[in-house]
Amino acid sequence: MSGNIELLSDTLATAKSENRAALIAYLPAGFPTVDDGIEAVKAVFDGGADVVEVGLPHSDPVLDGPVIQTADDIALRGGVKIADVMRTVREAHEATGKPVLVMTYWNPIDRYGVGRFTAELAEAGGAGCILPDLPVQESAEWREHAEKHGLATVFVVAPSSKDERLARITSAGSGFVYAASLMGVTGTRESVGLEAKDLVLRTRATTGLPVCVGLGVSDAGQAAEVAGFADGVIVGSAFVKRMLDAPGTAAGLAAVRELAAELAVGVRKR
């Protein structure tokens, strides 16, 4: 069975045709439980997200800040497995018809088996993977299997990336490019900063892929700012924090749906 890279590409192209940025949300699988995590993904889609990244919880999420680390810890203590990540992708995609990616560090895939992981992700209807710590020069096996199964390979670029390095990364990727707005870990910020705009411009000079910006966006105003120069706005910690701060699951689902609706308005005010 083929994955949904074409659905991802079509979704991003549709947003561009509407003269807006796409809204890409992130939520970890298994948080606060597997079932509730699936409902949370559906809720952000219902609120207006175009794409959702489902995080594969990791015991040492080196690029994630304290909010996502807390959610990952809750999911891991709940016993979340890769099978639960695949189930989250499958049920969210089947319920909405929208593109769902997995964001994961490399070690769990390496241990699980690249061929097995890509086959199961495609069978679940996944659109691809974001791989923040997989070096491009070590990605040939992954890319071979991903292409075979119709999955996007999304690499992360950072403000520190030199132009030559950007070109190497973007030439190997597919789906879109994840541009980290600043150096550091995930989390909400007072300002997304000028570094993000410069990075988007430099990245676009190397590729025709959409360039989507993440790290730091937490409200409609920041979403509108980033939407002014990026093809997609990626929001993670703000959604997770809404779930963490809610007094119960129902309130958490309502909170992430509301945030998605606010951000969806933001990306249309580019």
URURQUI-V55723 format. One record per run of one state. SS is the DSSP state (H for helix, E for strand, L for the rest). FROM is the first residue (numbers start at 0). TO is the last residue. If there is no record, write none. Layout:
SS;FROM;TO  SS;FROM;TO
//
This chain:
L;0;3  H;4;16  L;17;20  E;21;27  L;28;32  H;33;46  L;47;49  E;50;54  L;55;64  H;65;76  L;77;80  H;81;95  L;96;97  E;98;102  L;103;104  H;105;111  L;112;112  H;113;122  L;123;126  E;127;129  L;130;134  H;135;137  L;138;138  H;139;147  L;148;150  E;151;153  L;154;154  E;155;156  L;157;161  H;162;171  L;172;174  E;175;179  L;180;192  H;193;203  L;204;208  E;209;213  L;214;218  H;219;226  L;227;230  E;231;234  L;235;235  H;236;244  L;245;247  H;248;265  L;266;269
//
